[in-house]
Amino acid sequence: MRKVVTEFASWRTWCAIVMLVVPQVLQAQGESAVPFLLISPNSRASGIGEAGTGTVDDASAIYWNPAGLAFLKGQEISITHANWLPQFHQSDLFYDYLNYCQDIEDIGGTIGASVTYLNLGEFIRTGSSGPTEIGRFKAFEFAVTAGYATKVFDDFALGLNVRYIHSALSPIGTENEQGSGVASTVSVDVAVMYRPTELEIPLLGDIGNSFSAGLNLSNMGPKVTYIDAAQADPLPQNLRLGLGFKLLDDEYNSMTFSLDFSRLLVRRYAEISVIDSSSGTPVKTIIQPASVDPFYKAIFTAWSDGSGLRKINTSMGVEYWYGSPRLIALRVGHFFEDPSFGNRNFWTFGAGIRYDIYG
């Protein structure tokens, strides 16, 4: 996929254009760097409206809720490949995801690892004096994650991820910019999951083994610096709360309802300035420069940006399994985002077949 980039274009404008290839994270693209970290990496969760923080029970837990790894036994591996924006028919615009997990009794928990890769294709570079091609470059982003989860109690687990992130949007800067479009950083995720075996609720009775809940605070880390520290962008720090309830569970049938709430925890402050033209020559005085709170502060200040609860996205879905053991799955879900902050509102559908190659 070839795109044209002129050297005299501002770096922030160029960066925004590149991020437009990720429609699933429109809200994050205007507030943070590396929004590819928010792309749903597996078809199962995507089929139920991108929910799963409170119910995930496979290797993809390292993304949705690393604490869920503690409830897994044995080892699992999953691979995802998707042609990104297939309607454009560009073979070099694609998303890959690989993850693996294994419980290890000697360390009292489960380890996991994943690799995320987004290829943005080839760009054509032109000079400021005209549209003549002066070179080409390829843009891509990737992240490598390692995780560990352990049970604190039989029904309560903690999970932790450590992640290395690399973003290569352009090998050189634009004209007089100090840096380039290449940057690296690190981040961590902290999560919990609760799966009670006994839980008495008035009017509902014992919902143990039917109810589950999870919380995941992801992408906590230092800002991404492409040009200089003054222009650094925050990571897409995200808080997810998930609930799950098993509606049906017998020998041949299983049905689970999942509900997720997610909120981007990024706090930006716009520049405040005044223009003084009393001298005949307009002079701009900056009262408050544009700034971004560090991640540890944004956990709290992001809630005071005047948006109230409108920045909370809602995901919900139902997954049905048939067979003994579970063989065929059908899924339906819905995702909602406030019209003022992205306006994503869509239904999802999915199906799956489970096959144990080891018998």
Residue frames as qw, qx, qy, qz and C-alpha x, y, z in Angstrom:
[[0.000, 0.890, 0.456, 0.000, 0.00, 0.00, 0.00],
 [0.480, 0.146, 0.020, 0.865, 1.65, 3.26, -1.12],
 [0.121, -0.912, -0.367, 0.138, 0.98, 6.65, 0.41],
 [0.451, 0.583, -0.030, 0.675, 2.53, 10.01, -0.36],
 [0.499, -0.755, -0.244, 0.348, 4.15, 12.03, 2.40],
 [0.379, 0.794, -0.065, 0.470, 5.66, 15.47, 1.81],
 [0.607, -0.020, -0.435, 0.664, 8.62, 16.56, 3.87],
 [0.000, 0.291, -0.153, 0.944, 7.16, 19.95, 4.68],
 [0.615, -0.510, -0.429, -0.421, 4.03, 18.46, 6.26],
 [0.340, -0.607, 0.501, -0.514, 3.96, 18.76, 10.03],
 [0.188, 0.178, -0.958, 0.125, 4.80, 15.57, 11.90],
 [0.338, 0.166, 0.709, -0.596, 1.60, 15.57, 13.94],
 [0.649, 0.404, -0.067, -0.641, -0.52, 15.86, 10.79],
 [0.491, 0.370, -0.759, -0.215, 1.36, 12.97, 9.21],
 [0.015, -0.094, 0.927, -0.364, 0.99, 10.87, 12.34],
 [0.518, 0.254, 0.448, -0.683, -2.77, 11.47, 12.42],
 [0.649, 0.410, -0.374, -0.520, -3.09, 10.37, 8.79],
 [0.331, 0.267, -0.905, 0.020, -1.31, 7.11, 9.51],
 [0.185, 0.035, 0.825, -0.532, -3.50, 6.38, 12.51],
 [0.615, 0.226, 0.007, -0.755, -6.62, 6.63, 10.36],
 [0.540, 0.196, -0.770, -0.276, -5.97, 3.08, 9.22],
 [0.199, -0.097, -0.904, 0.367, -7.22, 1.86, 12.60],
 [0.374, -0.418, -0.290, -0.776, -10.98, 2.60, 12.61],
 [0.672, -0.430, -0.603, 0.008, -11.63, 0.37, 15.62],
 [0.540, -0.458, -0.344, 0.617, -9.76, 2.80, 17.85],
 [0.204, 0.717, 0.250, 0.618, -10.94, 6.19, 16.62],
 [0.432, -0.890, -0.095, -0.111, -11.21, 7.60, 20.11],
 [0.764, -0.467, 0.145, 0.422, -7.65, 6.59, 21.00],
 [0.646, 0.363, 0.234, 0.629, -6.10, 7.97, 17.81],
 [0.062, 0.836, 0.097, 0.537, -6.89, 11.55, 18.79],
 [0.532, -0.806, 0.127, -0.226, -5.67, 11.17, 22.35],
 [0.700, -0.516, 0.476, 0.128, -2.77, 8.73, 22.34],
 [0.253, 0.574, -0.711, -0.319, 0.00, 7.09, 20.36],
 [0.122, 0.175, -0.973, -0.088, 0.14, 3.42, 19.26],
 [0.659, -0.004, 0.218, -0.720, -3.65, 2.85, 19.19],
 [0.665, 0.195, -0.672, -0.260, -3.02, -0.58, 17.63],
 [0.088, 0.150, -0.869, 0.463, -2.70, -1.83, 21.23],
 [0.475, 0.137, 0.471, -0.731, -6.50, -1.55, 21.53],
 [0.588, 0.214, -0.543, -0.560, -7.33, -3.76, 18.53],
 [0.852, -0.163, 0.358, -0.346, -9.32, -6.84, 19.52],
 [0.013, 0.559, -0.791, -0.248, -6.87, -9.68, 18.76],
 [0.131, 0.009, 0.989, 0.068, -9.17, -12.69, 18.45],
 [0.338, -0.206, -0.586, -0.707, -12.38, -13.59, 16.66],
 [0.371, -0.416, -0.816, 0.150, -14.00, -15.11, 19.74],
 [0.159, -0.510, -0.409, 0.740, -14.19, -11.87, 21.74],
 [0.095, 0.149, -0.326, -0.929, -14.92, -9.88, 18.59],
 [0.280, -0.285, -0.810, -0.430, -17.96, -12.09, 18.00],
 [0.356, -0.653, -0.646, 0.172, -19.48, -11.06, 21.33],
 [0.019, -0.958, -0.190, -0.213, -19.07, -7.31, 20.88],
 [0.418, 0.538, -0.435, 0.589, -15.44, -7.13, 22.02],
 [0.615, -0.623, 0.226, -0.428, -16.29, -8.30, 25.55],
 [0.881, 0.084, -0.449, 0.121, -14.43, -10.83, 27.66],
 [0.077, 0.610, -0.529, 0.585, -12.68, -9.15, 30.58],
 [0.553, -0.344, 0.513, -0.559, -14.77, -11.07, 33.09],
 [0.921, 0.090, 0.246, -0.288, -15.21, -14.35, 31.22],
 [0.531, 0.644, -0.540, -0.111, -12.09, -15.04, 29.13],
 [0.823, -0.345, 0.441, -0.100, -10.91, -18.63, 29.56],
 [0.893, 0.346, 0.116, 0.264, -8.35, -19.16, 26.79],
 [0.680, -0.060, 0.041, 0.730, -4.90, -17.96, 25.74],
 [0.161, 0.645, 0.226, 0.712, -6.26, -14.54, 24.70],
 [0.516, -0.782, -0.326, 0.126, -6.59, -13.75, 28.42],
 [0.589, -0.221, 0.000, 0.777, -3.15, -12.14, 28.20],
 [0.087, 0.321, 0.283, 0.899, -4.88, -9.32, 26.27],
 [0.405, -0.610, -0.425, -0.532, -8.36, -9.13, 27.82],
 [0.586, -0.710, 0.195, -0.337, -7.46, -9.97, 31.43],
 [0.436, 0.479, -0.739, 0.183, -4.08, -11.52, 32.30],
 [0.413, -0.297, 0.677, -0.532, -5.46, -12.68, 35.66],
 [0.882, 0.157, 0.050, -0.442, -7.63, -15.13, 33.72],
 [0.551, 0.483, -0.680, 0.013, -4.48, -17.08, 32.82],
 [0.191, -0.367, 0.786, -0.460, -4.41, -18.42, 36.39],
 [0.740, 0.081, 0.447, -0.497, -7.56, -20.48, 35.76],
 [0.750, 0.486, -0.356, -0.274, -6.15, -22.23, 32.67],
 [0.761, -0.347, 0.545, 0.054, -4.63, -25.71, 32.69],
 [0.799, 0.264, 0.422, 0.338, -2.17, -27.17, 30.23],
 [0.251, -0.384, 0.301, 0.836, -0.92, -25.07, 27.35],
 [0.480, 0.734, 0.475, -0.079, -2.58, -23.13, 24.55],
 [0.285, -0.258, 0.360, 0.850, -1.46, -21.27, 21.47],
 [0.419, 0.743, 0.503, -0.137, -3.48, -19.05, 19.13],
 [0.343, -0.112, 0.403, 0.841, -2.70, -17.22, 15.90],
 [0.327, 0.790, 0.430, -0.290, -4.62, -14.38, 14.24],
 [0.302, -0.095, 0.431, 0.845, -4.03, -12.86, 10.81],
 [0.286, 0.768, 0.525, -0.231, -6.31, -10.18, 9.39],
 [0.374, 0.354, 0.335, 0.789, -6.10, -8.09, 6.24],
 [0.096, -0.532, -0.394, 0.743, -6.63, -4.63, 7.71],
 [0.355, 0.602, 0.033, -0.715, -9.24, -2.51, 5.89],
 [0.508, 0.074, 0.794, 0.326, -9.82, -5.22, 3.22],
 [0.425, 0.790, 0.416, -0.147, -12.15, -2.89, 1.31],
 [0.084, 0.881, -0.309, -0.349, -9.03, -1.06, 0.09],
 [0.947, 0.309, 0.030, 0.080, -7.56, -4.29, -1.37],
 [0.168, 0.822, -0.507, 0.200, -4.06, -3.52, -0.07],
 [0.915, -0.042, -0.392, 0.082, -2.08, -6.69, 0.61],
 [0.527, 0.217, -0.470, 0.673, 0.57, -4.93, 2.70],
 [0.331, -0.418, 0.255, -0.807, -1.89, -3.54, 5.25],
 [0.762, -0.209, -0.593, -0.154, -2.41, -6.34, 7.78],
 [0.451, -0.616, 0.415, -0.496, -2.57, -7.27, 11.47],
 [0.720, 0.086, -0.685, 0.068, -0.97, -10.34, 13.09],
 [0.493, -0.594, 0.389, -0.502, -1.28, -11.66, 16.62],
 [0.727, 0.094, -0.675, 0.085, 0.38, -14.69, 18.23],
 [0.389, -0.604, 0.441, -0.538, 0.03, -15.76, 21.85],
 [0.682, 0.044, -0.724, 0.094, 0.91, -18.71, 24.06],
 [0.456, -0.593, 0.368, -0.552, 0.25, -19.70, 27.66],
 [0.716, 0.025, -0.692, 0.084, 1.16, -22.59, 29.95],
 [0.623, -0.712, 0.112, -0.304, 0.53, -23.31, 33.61],
 [0.543, 0.386, -0.650, 0.366, 3.64, -24.27, 35.58],
 [0.732, -0.580, -0.351, -0.072, 3.01, -25.92, 38.93],
 [0.710, -0.118, -0.277, 0.637, 6.53, -25.24, 40.22],
 [0.173, 0.150, -0.080, 0.970, 6.00, -21.46, 40.09],
 [0.056, 0.454, 0.718, -0.524, 2.41, -21.61, 41.31],
 [0.336, 0.659, 0.164, -0.653, 0.85, -19.95, 38.30],
 [0.702, 0.510, 0.453, 0.204, 0.55, -19.54, 34.55],
 [0.244, -0.480, 0.298, 0.788, 2.88, -17.74, 32.18],
 [0.569, 0.689, 0.449, 0.004, 1.87, -16.19, 28.88],
 [0.288, -0.398, 0.350, 0.798, 3.44, -14.37, 25.96],
 [0.520, 0.712, 0.471, -0.034, 2.17, -12.58, 22.88],
 [0.316, -0.195, 0.360, 0.856, 3.40, -10.71, 19.82],
 [0.361, 0.785, 0.441, -0.243, 1.26, -8.05, 18.10],
 [0.360, -0.186, 0.443, 0.800, 2.25, -6.68, 14.70],
 [0.408, 0.788, 0.375, -0.268, 0.53, -4.06, 12.54],
 [0.483, -0.008, 0.457, 0.747, 1.96, -3.48, 9.06],
 [0.204, 0.751, 0.253, -0.575, 1.01, -0.06, 7.67],
 [0.715, 0.609, 0.306, 0.157, 2.47, -0.59, 4.22],
 [0.591, 0.029, 0.191, 0.783, 4.81, 1.40, 2.00],
 [0.044, 0.904, 0.227, -0.360, 4.94, 5.19, 1.83],
 [0.596, 0.505, 0.176, 0.599, 6.29, 7.46, -0.91],
 [0.353, -0.680, -0.139, 0.628, 8.34, 10.42, 0.26],
 [0.437, 0.726, 0.269, 0.459, 8.29, 13.64, -1.78],
 [0.431, -0.034, -0.180, 0.884, 10.24, 16.86, -1.39],
 [0.007, 0.676, 0.423, -0.603, 8.91, 20.25, -0.34],
 [0.035, 0.439, -0.341, -0.831, 9.59, 21.68, -3.81],
 [0.586, 0.230, -0.421, -0.654, 7.22, 19.38, -5.67],
 [0.900, -0.093, 0.208, -0.370, 5.62, 15.94, -5.99],
 [0.602, 0.511, -0.614, -0.007, 8.79, 14.25, -7.25],
 [0.932, -0.349, -0.097, -0.021, 9.47, 10.99, -5.46],
 [0.144, 0.772, -0.563, 0.257, 12.71, 11.09, -3.47],
 [0.091, 0.270, -0.919, 0.272, 12.40, 7.80, -1.63],
 [0.732, -0.313, -0.412, -0.444, 10.18, 5.17, -0.05],
 [0.020, -0.306, 0.805, -0.507, 9.87, 3.66, 3.39],
 [0.552, -0.332, -0.730, -0.226, 7.75, 1.09, 5.20],
 [0.306, -0.440, 0.373, -0.758, 5.83, 1.76, 8.39],
 [0.692, -0.231, -0.678, -0.089, 4.90, -0.75, 11.07],
 [0.363, -0.573, 0.430, -0.596, 4.29, -1.14, 14.79],
 [0.742, -0.083, -0.664, -0.024, 4.69, -4.12, 17.11],
 [0.452, -0.616, 0.402, -0.505, 4.51, -5.11, 20.76],
 [0.608, 0.088, -0.779, 0.127, 5.94, -8.07, 22.68],
 [0.557, -0.549, 0.171, -0.599, 4.18, -9.00, 25.93],
 [0.455, 0.066, -0.854, 0.244, 5.10, -11.38, 28.77],
 [0.542, -0.490, 0.021, -0.682, 2.61, -12.17, 31.51],
 [0.291, 0.029, -0.898, 0.329, 2.19, -14.10, 34.73],
 [0.580, -0.414, -0.088, -0.696, -0.92, -14.93, 36.75],
 [0.282, 0.044, -0.897, 0.338, -1.49, -16.76, 40.01],
 [0.521, -0.601, -0.507, -0.333, -4.40, -17.62, 42.27],
 [0.083, -0.454, 0.500, -0.733, -4.41, -15.75, 45.56],
 [0.576, -0.012, 0.651, -0.494, -7.41, -17.84, 46.59],
 [0.426, 0.173, 0.866, 0.195, -9.18, -20.66, 44.77],
 [0.314, 0.739, 0.589, 0.091, -11.64, -18.18, 43.27],
 [0.033, 0.986, -0.005, -0.162, -9.52, -15.01, 43.03],
 [0.811, 0.092, 0.194, 0.545, -6.48, -14.38, 40.82],
 [0.071, -0.873, 0.140, 0.462, -3.97, -11.63, 40.07],
 [0.791, 0.382, 0.299, 0.372, -2.29, -11.04, 36.72],
 [0.172, -0.822, 0.200, 0.505, 0.60, -8.90, 35.48],
 [0.765, 0.523, 0.221, 0.303, 1.88, -8.13, 31.98],
 [0.294, -0.682, 0.260, 0.618, 5.10, -6.40, 30.94],
 [0.667, 0.635, 0.374, 0.110, 5.26, -5.10, 27.37],
 [0.342, -0.381, 0.341, 0.789, 7.83, -3.69, 24.95],
 [0.471, 0.771, 0.402, -0.146, 6.38, -1.41, 22.24],
 [0.366, -0.272, 0.420, 0.785, 8.06, -0.25, 19.05],
 [0.440, 0.787, 0.375, -0.216, 6.55, 2.20, 16.57],
 [0.397, -0.228, 0.472, 0.753, 8.27, 2.87, 13.23],
 [0.404, 0.766, 0.429, -0.259, 6.14, 5.37, 11.34],
 [0.509, 0.847, -0.090, 0.123, 8.96, 7.12, 9.46],
 [0.849, -0.078, -0.123, 0.507, 12.75, 6.55, 9.47],
 [0.360, 0.082, -0.060, 0.927, 13.50, 10.30, 9.25],
 [0.021, 0.621, 0.484, -0.616, 11.80, 13.45, 10.49],
 [0.373, 0.782, 0.427, 0.260, 10.26, 16.27, 8.49],
 [0.280, 0.822, -0.055, 0.493, 12.59, 19.12, 7.54],
 [0.094, 0.621, -0.467, 0.622, 13.76, 20.83, 10.76],
 [0.826, -0.478, -0.035, -0.298, 12.25, 18.37, 13.25],
 [0.216, -0.686, 0.680, -0.145, 14.81, 17.00, 15.72],
 [0.534, -0.162, 0.823, -0.109, 13.75, 13.36, 15.82],
 [0.238, 0.082, -0.790, -0.559, 12.17, 10.84, 13.51],
 [0.733, -0.161, -0.116, -0.651, 8.99, 8.82, 13.39],
 [0.738, 0.021, -0.667, 0.102, 10.56, 5.92, 15.27],
 [0.311, -0.559, 0.443, -0.628, 10.04, 5.40, 19.00],
 [0.619, -0.112, -0.775, 0.062, 10.01, 2.68, 21.65],
 [0.358, -0.486, 0.383, -0.699, 8.64, 2.42, 25.16],
 [0.266, -0.065, -0.948, 0.161, 7.41, -0.09, 27.74],
 [0.534, -0.348, -0.009, -0.770, 4.14, -0.62, 29.57],
 [0.021, 0.018, -0.951, 0.308, 2.52, -2.85, 32.17],
 [0.580, -0.346, -0.410, -0.613, -0.96, -4.27, 32.77],
 [0.073, -0.104, 0.823, -0.554, -2.41, -5.16, 36.18],
 [0.594, -0.166, -0.445, -0.649, -5.55, -7.26, 36.47],
 [0.313, -0.105, 0.819, -0.469, -7.75, -9.30, 38.80],
 [0.548, -0.087, -0.615, -0.559, -10.38, -11.97, 38.20],
 [0.400, -0.130, 0.679, -0.601, -13.02, -13.39, 40.53],
 [0.600, -0.003, -0.657, -0.456, -14.73, -16.73, 39.85],
 [0.440, -0.312, 0.613, -0.577, -16.59, -17.81, 42.99],
 [0.273, -0.047, -0.950, -0.147, -17.61, -21.42, 43.51],
 [0.224, -0.611, -0.739, 0.172, -20.20, -20.29, 46.06],
 [0.047, 0.038, -0.045, 0.997, -21.96, -16.93, 46.08],
 [0.009, -0.596, -0.788, 0.152, -25.36, -16.40, 47.68],
 [0.029, -0.094, -0.153, -0.983, -27.37, -13.50, 46.24],
 [0.346, 0.331, 0.602, -0.639, -30.83, -12.53, 47.58],
 [0.662, 0.501, 0.146, -0.537, -33.62, -13.61, 45.22],
 [0.591, 0.572, -0.518, -0.234, -31.09, -15.35, 42.95],
 [0.966, -0.247, 0.074, -0.013, -29.77, -17.95, 45.35],
 [0.618, -0.486, 0.462, 0.411, -26.34, -19.50, 44.89],
 [0.627, 0.767, -0.057, -0.122, -24.77, -18.23, 41.65],
 [0.407, -0.619, 0.631, 0.232, -21.38, -19.78, 42.33],
 [0.491, -0.028, 0.774, 0.399, -19.79, -21.36, 39.23],
 [0.373, 0.704, 0.571, 0.198, -22.12, -19.17, 37.15],
 [0.025, 0.998, 0.055, -0.001, -20.87, -15.65, 37.90],
 [0.737, -0.083, 0.040, 0.670, -17.45, -14.12, 37.18],
 [0.053, 0.995, 0.076, -0.044, -15.92, -10.65, 37.19],
 [0.760, 0.006, 0.077, 0.645, -12.66, -9.11, 36.07],
 [0.011, -0.982, -0.008, 0.187, -10.81, -5.80, 36.09],
 [0.779, 0.107, 0.201, 0.584, -7.86, -4.88, 33.85],
 [0.003, -0.952, 0.074, 0.297, -5.85, -1.66, 33.84],
 [0.838, 0.175, 0.315, 0.411, -3.67, -1.87, 30.75],
 [0.526, 0.607, 0.118, 0.584, -0.98, 0.09, 28.89],
 [0.383, -0.918, -0.001, 0.101, 0.44, 1.94, 31.88],
 [0.779, -0.056, 0.148, 0.606, 3.79, 3.42, 30.99],
 [0.210, -0.542, 0.105, 0.807, 5.85, 6.44, 29.91],
 [0.502, 0.738, 0.098, -0.441, 4.88, 8.54, 26.92],
 [0.784, 0.282, 0.384, 0.399, 5.97, 7.79, 23.37],
 [0.099, -0.818, 0.157, 0.544, 8.55, 10.32, 22.17],
 [0.753, 0.501, 0.316, 0.289, 8.95, 10.66, 18.40],
 [0.350, 0.802, -0.023, 0.483, 10.32, 14.21, 18.11],
 [0.201, 0.369, -0.543, 0.727, 11.12, 15.49, 21.60],
 [0.174, -0.270, -0.824, 0.467, 9.80, 15.27, 25.15],
 [0.217, 0.265, 0.201, -0.918, 7.63, 18.36, 24.69],
 [0.587, 0.198, -0.357, -0.700, 5.69, 16.63, 21.90],
 [0.042, 0.089, -0.992, 0.084, 5.49, 13.17, 23.49],
 [0.642, -0.185, -0.308, -0.677, 2.17, 11.34, 23.28],
 [0.529, -0.311, 0.658, -0.437, 0.68, 9.09, 25.98],
 [0.059, 0.005, -0.982, -0.177, 0.00, 5.40, 25.65],
 [0.540, -0.297, -0.389, -0.684, -3.66, 4.34, 25.26],
 [0.022, -0.087, 0.838, -0.538, -4.06, 3.54, 28.94],
 [0.561, -0.210, -0.478, -0.643, -7.32, 1.68, 29.29],
 [0.301, -0.122, 0.762, -0.560, -9.52, 0.48, 32.15],
 [0.558, -0.078, -0.645, -0.516, -11.83, -2.48, 31.55],
 [0.427, -0.112, 0.699, -0.562, -14.43, -3.94, 33.92],
 [0.493, 0.065, -0.711, -0.497, -16.07, -7.17, 32.85],
 [0.584, -0.097, 0.598, -0.540, -18.91, -9.29, 34.19],
 [0.394, 0.134, -0.811, -0.411, -20.05, -12.72, 33.10],
 [0.614, -0.058, 0.543, -0.570, -23.02, -14.94, 33.86],
 [0.038, 0.062, -0.952, -0.296, -23.59, -18.51, 32.71],
 [0.589, 0.035, 0.008, -0.807, -27.21, -18.70, 31.55],
 [0.954, 0.081, -0.043, -0.286, -27.18, -22.39, 30.67],
 [0.091, 0.588, -0.802, 0.054, -24.84, -25.26, 31.46],
 [0.897, -0.088, 0.338, -0.270, -25.64, -28.92, 30.94],
 [0.754, -0.154, 0.565, 0.298, -24.03, -31.91, 29.26],
 [0.566, 0.387, 0.531, 0.498, -24.60, -30.70, 25.70],
 [0.143, 0.829, 0.280, 0.462, -25.34, -26.99, 26.01],
 [0.472, -0.450, -0.247, 0.717, -23.60, -23.96, 27.47],
 [0.184, 0.788, 0.298, 0.506, -24.57, -20.29, 27.15],
 [0.498, -0.420, -0.267, 0.710, -22.66, -17.36, 28.70],
 [0.126, 0.936, 0.244, 0.220, -23.50, -13.66, 28.79],
 [0.607, -0.137, -0.098, 0.777, -20.58, -11.19, 28.89],
 [0.016, 0.960, 0.240, 0.146, -20.73, -7.47, 29.69],
 [0.639, -0.080, -0.073, 0.762, -17.74, -5.11, 29.54],
 [0.010, 0.991, 0.132, -0.033, -17.27, -1.44, 30.33],
 [0.726, 0.005, 0.062, 0.684, -14.09, 0.25, 29.12],
 [0.010, -0.991, -0.108, 0.073, -12.68, 3.75, 29.44],
 [0.658, 0.444, -0.137, 0.593, -9.55, 5.37, 27.99],
 [0.506, -0.794, -0.159, 0.297, -7.58, 7.00, 30.83],
 [0.537, 0.203, 0.135, 0.807, -5.73, 9.78, 29.02],
 [0.111, -0.882, -0.334, 0.315, -5.80, 13.43, 30.12],
 [0.479, 0.296, 0.227, 0.795, -4.83, 16.13, 27.64],
 [0.082, -0.772, -0.294, 0.558, -4.93, 19.89, 28.23],
 [0.507, 0.709, 0.310, 0.380, -5.42, 22.25, 25.31],
 [0.428, 0.057, -0.066, 0.900, -3.23, 25.28, 24.82],
 [0.076, -0.885, -0.431, 0.157, -4.61, 28.50, 26.30],
 [0.454, -0.036, 0.149, 0.878, -3.38, 31.71, 24.66],
 [0.152, 0.861, 0.334, -0.353, -4.37, 35.31, 23.95],
 [0.549, 0.413, 0.297, 0.663, -3.62, 37.53, 20.96],
 [0.192, -0.765, -0.171, 0.590, -2.50, 41.10, 21.70],
 [0.507, 0.492, 0.403, 0.582, -2.77, 43.41, 18.68],
 [0.154, -0.928, -0.228, 0.251, -2.69, 46.76, 20.51],
 [0.371, -0.591, 0.356, 0.621, 0.77, 47.49, 19.13],
 [0.522, 0.635, -0.252, -0.511, -0.40, 46.94, 15.57],
 [0.443, 0.367, -0.810, -0.116, 1.51, 43.68, 15.31],
 [0.869, -0.326, -0.124, -0.352, -0.42, 40.68, 16.69],
 [0.123, 0.481, -0.808, 0.318, 1.52, 38.95, 19.46],
 [0.816, -0.255, -0.447, -0.261, 0.46, 35.54, 20.72],
 [0.153, -0.520, 0.667, -0.511, 0.95, 34.97, 24.43],
 [0.673, -0.123, -0.720, -0.115, 0.67, 31.40, 25.66],
 [0.493, -0.578, 0.300, -0.577, -0.87, 31.32, 29.12],
 [0.734, -0.256, 0.608, -0.157, -0.91, 27.53, 29.37],
 [0.245, 0.426, -0.759, -0.428, 0.92, 25.29, 26.87],
 [0.879, 0.007, -0.292, -0.377, -0.67, 22.10, 25.63],
 [0.093, -0.473, 0.829, -0.282, 0.23, 19.23, 27.94],
 [0.797, -0.108, -0.530, -0.271, -0.54, 15.62, 28.86],
 [0.614, -0.604, 0.391, -0.324, -0.67, 14.15, 32.35],
 [0.119, 0.390, -0.913, 0.006, 1.68, 11.24, 33.09],
 [0.556, -0.156, -0.750, -0.322, -0.02, 7.84, 33.17],
 [0.359, -0.249, -0.777, 0.454, -0.08, 7.52, 36.98],
 [0.103, 0.255, 0.286, -0.918, -1.82, 10.88, 37.28],
 [0.405, 0.047, -0.468, -0.784, -4.18, 10.34, 34.33],
 [0.276, -0.237, -0.930, 0.046, -5.71, 7.34, 36.13],
 [0.098, -0.566, -0.611, 0.544, -7.49, 9.93, 38.27],
 [0.060, 0.477, -0.031, -0.876, -7.53, 13.16, 36.23],
 [0.049, -0.071, -0.774, -0.628, -9.02, 11.53, 33.11],
 [0.107, -0.564, -0.818, 0.046, -12.35, 11.40, 34.93],
 [0.099, -0.718, -0.311, 0.615, -12.38, 15.18, 35.40],
 [0.243, -0.045, 0.485, 0.839, -12.32, 16.19, 31.72],
 [0.373, 0.257, 0.099, -0.886, -15.99, 17.16, 31.72],
 [0.436, 0.080, -0.729, -0.522, -17.20, 14.13, 29.78],
 [0.722, -0.237, 0.317, -0.567, -18.77, 12.45, 32.78],
 [0.669, -0.099, 0.736, -0.029, -19.53, 8.81, 32.02],
 [0.692, 0.634, 0.039, -0.341, -19.96, 9.39, 28.29],
 [0.287, 0.671, -0.669, -0.137, -16.46, 8.14, 27.46],
 [0.494, -0.195, 0.830, -0.172, -17.29, 4.70, 28.82],
 [0.500, 0.224, -0.641, -0.539, -17.78, 2.18, 26.02],
 [0.712, -0.097, 0.540, -0.438, -20.15, -0.75, 26.51],
 [0.398, 0.289, -0.803, -0.336, -19.63, -4.21, 25.04],
 [0.644, -0.087, 0.606, -0.459, -21.95, -7.15, 25.52],
 [0.543, 0.302, -0.651, -0.436, -22.58, -10.51, 23.95],
 [0.848, -0.157, 0.387, -0.328, -23.76, -14.08, 24.27],
 [0.255, 0.458, -0.826, -0.208, -21.78, -17.19, 23.42],
 [0.890, -0.050, 0.217, -0.397, -23.46, -20.59, 22.94],
 [0.069, 0.451, -0.880, -0.133, -21.60, -23.90, 22.82],
 [0.909, 0.026, 0.036, -0.415, -23.03, -27.26, 21.76],
 [0.750, 0.343, -0.564, 0.047, -21.52, -30.70, 22.15],
 [0.724, -0.604, 0.307, -0.130, -19.95, -33.04, 24.69],
 [0.356, -0.473, -0.180, 0.786, -17.17, -32.01, 24.81],
 [0.245, 0.805, 0.152, -0.518, -17.94, -28.52, 23.51],
 [0.618, 0.147, 0.589, 0.500, -17.66, -28.59, 19.73],
 [0.221, 0.549, 0.453, 0.667, -19.63, -25.84, 17.94],
 [0.184, -0.489, -0.376, 0.765, -20.02, -22.21, 19.05],
 [0.150, 0.710, 0.459, 0.513, -22.37, -19.42, 17.97],
 [0.348, -0.376, -0.301, 0.805, -21.85, -15.82, 19.08],
 [0.095, 0.778, 0.383, 0.489, -23.66, -12.49, 18.92],
 [0.448, -0.442, -0.318, 0.709, -22.70, -9.16, 20.47],
 [0.143, 0.902, 0.281, 0.296, -23.11, -5.40, 20.46],
 [0.525, -0.145, -0.152, 0.825, -20.67, -2.51, 20.94],
 [0.005, 0.915, 0.359, 0.183, -21.73, 1.02, 21.87],
 [0.471, -0.127, -0.111, 0.866, -19.73, 4.25, 22.02],
 [0.059, 0.764, 0.360, -0.532, -21.16, 7.70, 22.74],
 [0.547, 0.730, 0.313, 0.265, -21.76, 9.74, 19.53],
 [0.035, -0.988, 0.150, -0.025, -19.61, 12.57, 20.89],
 [0.357, -0.684, 0.628, 0.098, -16.56, 10.32, 21.30],
 [0.161, -0.269, 0.889, 0.333, -16.40, 8.13, 18.21],
 [0.677, 0.250, 0.060, -0.690, -20.01, 7.03, 17.65],
 [0.273, 0.191, -0.919, -0.210, -19.19, 3.35, 17.08],
 [0.634, 0.033, 0.471, -0.613, -22.42, 1.41, 17.38],
 [0.547, 0.332, -0.651, -0.408, -22.46, -2.03, 15.80],
 [0.916, -0.159, 0.243, -0.277, -23.54, -5.66, 16.08],
 [0.115, 0.543, -0.820, -0.138, -21.14, -8.57, 15.79],
 [0.949, 0.015, 0.075, -0.307, -21.68, -12.22, 14.93],
 [0.115, 0.597, -0.793, -0.036, -19.39, -15.22, 15.02],
 [0.973, -0.057, -0.031, -0.221, -19.10, -18.99, 14.97],
 [0.001, 0.669, -0.740, 0.067, -16.41, -21.47, 15.89],
 [0.951, -0.002, -0.289, -0.111, -15.40, -25.12, 15.93],
 [0.368, -0.706, 0.585, -0.155, -13.23, -26.64, 18.64],
 [0.938, 0.214, -0.273, -0.025, -11.01, -29.59, 17.80],
 [0.559, -0.689, 0.461, 0.017, -8.51, -31.29, 20.10],
 [0.640, 0.577, -0.495, -0.112, -5.63, -32.54, 17.95],
 [0.022, 0.443, -0.850, 0.284, -4.26, -34.59, 20.84],
 [0.559, -0.204, -0.767, -0.240, -7.41, -36.61, 21.32]]
